[in-house]
Amino acid sequence: MNTNNELISLKENVSKPIYGLTPFTLLDYPHKSACILWFAGCNMRCLYCYNPEIVLGKGSLSFEKILSFLHSRKNLLDAVVFSGGECVLHKNILTLIAKVKKMGFLVKIDTNGSLPDTMQQLLNQNLVDYIALDFKAPKSKFQSITQSDFYDSFEKTLDLMLKIEIPFEVRTTYHSDLLAEEDLREMVHFLENKNFAGNYYIQYFKNNVETLSKLERSNNRIDCEKLSTQTIKIILRE
């Protein structure tokens, strides 16, 4: 749920929307070398968020600077990861991604699923090669954990992705004070009912890091084998 101040902050980020840049990673795009663009601002306030400085901060890099960097990395990097914050919030994001694609890079989008219409435009224009969709919580806990009312939008984005042929993943951050194993089981059944099949990634909350909300230490123990089903395999991602 955006406040007026948050909307103003997002508008200020339009000219320099990117908070920072990770110039090289082998971890964020499966089997590819990539860089990561961290977009400032988000329309959720997840209690466990590791990037409060990005979510609450302002951008410092313009599209022009990013394109100049990418020109210097042609034939050296395979892909560009658009992350944040929430990257698809930003004005002209489709224009930037189109330019990145024309340069020959693969494009991955990390998203909370709150803007299905924008995702539809990206897919219609063949601008995305891989998507990572955050499944924050079951519907009963979604608003309390994300401080937003975007569950229906998330579900629409998931439905959209289930119809496409490009690879994507669904992932959840687990904190024992926020989600119980029963919640995870409910989320697995939800995905099964949507006819999702494949790997469902769970990442443990990282204790002793700064987050948007002060959380107690998480008891990071879940039984992946027990939670997995015949069609969905739970993969623990460190």
Beta strands, then each sheet from edge to edge (+ up, - down):
strand 1: 18-25
strand 2: 34-39
strand 3: 79-84
strand 4: 106-111
strand 5: 130-134
strand 6: 168-174
strand 7: 198-204
strand 8: 232-237
sheet 1: 1+ 2- 3- 4- 5- 6- 7- 8-
end
